[in-house]
Amino acid sequence: MSEVLIEARGVRKAYGRTEALRGVNVTVEAGETVAITGPSGSGKSSLLLTLAGVLRPEAGEVLYDGTRLDDLDERTRTRLRRRHFGVVLQFGQLVPELTAVQNVALPLLLERHDRRASERIALGWLERLGAEALADALPGELSGGEAQRVAAARALVTGPRVVFADEPTGALDTVGGEHLLDELMGAVKETQATFLLVTHDNRVAARADREIVLRDGAVE
């Protein structure tokens, strides 16, 4: 039997007077790869970040494995994300003072894992994503595509149950984007994780199990 892992019920999210999500209802089953698509400004990133517990909705409910994320305080939500989720944001969002390998190891270190072992695991993920040569580089020295590879490695390093990715191939050329997507999808398949990604690329969306199309903040 299928297992609903993530669910949004009547979710509304606004930025000032602009309503980004207008009563969205979605369900995501464990192990699914789901693409969130739609035109610019349709609420794709807002939906992804709300489902990941990064944003708190103004109304409605967001559930992860039966737990209401919107009811949790910030500290508890942060701890849950760190232990269960991997998140790849647009433009990488790396810590500028840390090298690439230190950025990738950071989720493990925050859970009090051994530093040397954590950096060894982090380097393995950089190698898998073709970014081992960047290990000692600072984020300011990386191109947009390089930073995205490092961010993807950081999202995968803990073996998360759910991977959320916002335009993961947007900063890469076609070949680089295909390679990164192959590795992301291969990693989630190996671990039977759930994968939600925002994309405007029809070729990327076509590789998902299912597509959620947003328009004007609502599921089309």
C-alpha positions, 0 to 999 in steps of 0.5 A, a space after each residue: 500500500 502507498 504511504 502518504 508522507 507529505 501533505 498540504 491542506 488548504 495552504 495559504 502563504 502571502 508576502 505582504 499583500 501578495 498571496 503566493 499560495 491560495 488554498 493549495 492541497 497536495 499529497 506526496 507518497 513515500 518514494 515518489 519523485 514529484 516535479 513542481 512546475 508552472 510559470 514564473 510567479 506561480 508559487 512553485 518555490 513557496 510551495 516547496 519551501 512550505 512543504 519543507 517546513 522552511 516557510 510557515 503558512 498563514 493558513 492551512 496545514 502541512 504534515 510530514 509523516 503525520 506531524 504538523 510542521 506548521 505547529 512546531 516551533 522554529 527550533 523543532 522544525 530546524 532539528 527535524 529538517 536537519 535529520 530528515 530533509 535535504 534541501 537544495 536552494 537556488 544559487 547554493 546558499 552556502 556558508 561563505 566562510 567555509 570551504 566546499 568540503 566544510 559546507 557539505 560536512 556541516 549537516 553532519 557536524 551539527 549532529 555532533 559527528 566526528 569532524 574527520 569522518 564527516 569531511 571524508 563522507 563529504 568529500 565522497 559526495 563531492 567526488 560523486 557529483 564531479 566536484 572533488 577539485 572544489 573541496 578547498 574552495 570558498 563559495 566566493 570562488 565558485 561559479 553558480 553551477 559549481 556552487 549548485 553541485 556543492 549544495 546538492 552534495 550537502 543535501 545528500 550527505 546525511 542520507 535524508 528521507 526527503 530531498 527538496 530541490 529548487 531549480 537544481 539544474 538552473 545554473 548549469 549547462 545542459 550536460 552538467 544539469 543532466 549529470 547532476 540530475 542523474 546523481 540526485 535521482 540515483 541517490 534518492 532511488 538507492 535510499 528509497 527517498 522522496 524527491 520534490 523539485 521545482 523546475 521550469 525545464 520540461 525535460 527535467 519534469 518529464 523524468 519525475 513520477 508525477 507533476 504538480 502544475 501551479 498557476 497563480 498560487 493554485 494547483 492547476 
